[in-house]
Amino acid sequence: QVQLVESGGESVESGGSLRLSCAASVIILSNYCMKWFRQAPGKEREGVANIDYRGSTTYTDSVKGRFTISRDNAKNTVYLQMNRLGSEDAGLYFCVAQGGVRGQGTQVTVSS
């Protein structure tokens, strides 16, 4: 059974940094387009970053220059490095593999 497990979310002060991880089992992440999404209470799910099988990346405008998505093929893990966090970045972050498999998510809280 394909499984994605996110980790790294925690409470951080505004301006701080976090690195989220998305570890996969069964599937080989380098063969898939992977996306990070986030969802805050009362808001729609938002696509944050994307990395394709070639390693090309795209970002939603609000995180460009602050977030970096990357992949470690040896660890079969996708990361989301988040810098200069603000209250608007708080929410449940989860990764999704091409085809729709997603993890349970990891919570990011930003305090001012």
Secondary structure by P-SEA (a helix, b strand, c coil): cbbbbbcccccccccbbbbbbbbbccccccccbbbbbbbccccccccccccccccbbbbcccccccbbbbbcccccbbbbbbcccccccccbbbbbccccccccbbbbbbcc
